Amino acid sequence: MTGAGGAFGPADPGLGRLSGCAARILERQGIRPDRHYDLSELGVKKRKHEDFDPGEAVRVLEQILEDPARPGSAAS
């Protein structure tokens, strides 16, 4: 889970840099993420009024799946 923080709302130190909106949505559902990913740190640029790039989504997913700190990964 991730968000940009800052530009979208304050970062919650307990959640990392999740946007305030995403954090509130998760909290209302009783969900607290174990780990978050800041998509901007993975090279994703925010694009207003545009759909995501499927190729970029695949690239980012591969990076996340390769993260040894990711819960459920072979290295964790």
LUMNUTOR-574369 format. One record per residue: residue in one letter; x negated, y, z of N, C-alpha, C in turn. Coordinates in pm, whole numbers, padded with zeros to 5 digits, always signed. Each point is the difference from the previous one (the first is absolute). Example, Ala and Ser with C-alpha at 12.3 -4.5 7.8 and 13.67 -1.06 7.14 Angstrom:
residues 2
A-01319-00569+00780+00089+00119+00000-00090+00120+00000;S+00035+00105-00072-00082+00119+00006+00077+00109+00073;
end
This chain:
residues 76
M-00085-00115+00000+00085+00115+00000-00090+00122+00000;T+00043+00101-00062-00083+00117-00001+00078+00124-00034;G-00065+00110+00015+00053+00130-00036-00117+00095-00002;A+00023+00119-00044-00109+00096-00010-00020+00080+00126;G+00096+00000+00091-00012+00083+00120-00018+00144-00041;G-00029+00086+00091-00031+00140-00031+00101+00067-00089;A-00006-00023-00130+00088+00066-00095+00146-00038+00019;F+00025-00117+00054+00138-00047+00014+00050+00008+00143;G-00085+00030+00092+00039+00005+00140-00118-00038+00085;P+00013+00017+00129-00113-00029+00087-00032-00148+00003;A-00126-00030+00012-00042-00139+00014+00023-00041+00144;D+00049-00120+00021+00021-00055+00133-00125-00080+00033;P-00075+00039+00105-00124-00071+00030+00020-00150+00020;G+00117-00040+00048+00026-00142+00020+00026-00074-00129;L+00043+00071-00103+00031-00064-00127-00103+00031-00108;G-00096+00083+00030-00094+00039-00102+00055+00117-00077;R-00013+00000-00131+00040+00115-00079+00130-00025-00076;L+00090-00073+00059+00131-00016-00061+00070+00134-00007;S+00073+00023-00106+00076+00125-00005+00105-00004+00109;G+00039+00117+00048+00103+00008+00103+00128-00068-00043;C+00038+00016-00125+00123-00059-00051-00008-00153+00002;A-00109-00056-00051-00015-00146-00003-00003-00056+00142;A-00070+00070+00088-00009-00047+00139+00139-00001+00065;R+00080+00101-00025+00136+00005+00058+00088-00111-00056;I-00010-00027-00127+00079-00107-00061-00036-00134+00064;L-00129-00027+00013-00044-00126+00061+00043-00007+00146;E-00017+00109+00072+00036+00002+00142+00148-00029+00021;R+00085+00058-00084+00146-00024+00012+00034-00148-00019;Q-00082-00070-00075+00024-00142-00024-00075-00089+00099;G-00067+00062+00096-00073-00077+00100-00129-00061-00053;I-00056+00059-00104-00121-00054-00063-00119+00087+00036;R-00105-00064+00046-00126+00070+00027-00109-00075-00078;P-00058+00064-00102-00099-00069-00083-00126-00037+00077;D-00059-00114-00035-00127-00042+00057-00116+00074-00065;R+00019+00039-00123-00108+00062-00078+00064+00093-00101;H-00069+00104-00037+00049+00090-00103-00112+00025-00101;Y+00039+00042-00117-00095+00035-00105+00037+00138-00052;D-00097+00087-00004+00019+00134-00055-00023-00012-00151;L+00106+00006-00075-00011-00021-00145-00091+00103-00066;S-00005+00122+00055-00089+00100-00060-00146-00043+00015;E-00033-00072+00108-00136-00050+00017-00031-00115-00096;L+00104-00060-00056-00017-00106-00098+00010+00054-00143;G-00002+00132-00012-00003+00063-00131+00135+00033-00061;V+00109-00017+00076+00133+00030-00053+00027+00150+00015;K+00037+00062-00108+00034+00143+00001+00151+00014+00010;K+00044+00099+00079+00143+00027+00011+00047+00069-00128;R+00107-00052-00056+00056+00057-00123+00148+00026+00023;K+00038+00125+00003+00140+00033+00023+00083-00035-00123;H+00115-00058+00025+00099-00030-00104-00053-00097-00106;E-00091-00088+00037-00051-00100-00092+00006-00137+00065;D+00022-00102-00079-00004-00137+00050-00145-00040+00024;F-00017-00105+00079-00134-00051+00025-00055-00065-00127;D-00131-00010-00005-00068-00065-00112-00016-00148+00037;P+00062-00093-00075-00010-00142+00035-00144-00051+00006;G-00087+00047-00088-00140-00042+00003-00069+00047+00126;E+00031+00122+00040-00058+00054+00123+00051-00078+00121;A+00127-00038-00002+00057-00078+00110-00070-00134+00013;V-00029-00065-00111-00071-00129+00003-00140+00020+00058;R-00069+00105-00044-00135+00028+00048+00000+00023+00152;V+00094+00080+00049+00007+00030+00143+00036-00126+00079;L+00094-00079-00049+00036-00124+00069-00120-00093+00010;E-00078-00010-00107-00120-00085+00004-00098+00049+00105;Q-00016+00134+00011-00090+00055+00101+00049-00036+00140;I+00129+00012+00022+00057-00031+00132-00015-00148+00032;L+00028-00085-00097-00011-00144+00024-00144-00044+00027;E-00098+00075-00052-00140-00031+00023-00054+00056+00131;D+00079+00080+00070-00044+00064+00125-00017-00106+00108;P-00122-00023+00049-00020-00103+00102+00069+00031+00133;A+00036+00127+00024+00069+00036+00124+00151-00017-00010;R+00049-00035-00119+00144-00014-00020+00050-00123+00076;P+00106+00019+00081+00057-00116+00071+00036-00110-00100;G-00039-00121+00031+00031-00112-00086-00105-00028-00105;S-00101+00086-00011-00105-00027-00098-00090-00113+00052;A-00074-00059-00089-00087-00113+00038-00105+00044+00102;A-00040+00127-00005-00105+00049+00090+00054+00046+00135;S+00131+00016+00014+00052+00049+00128+00032-00111+00097;
end
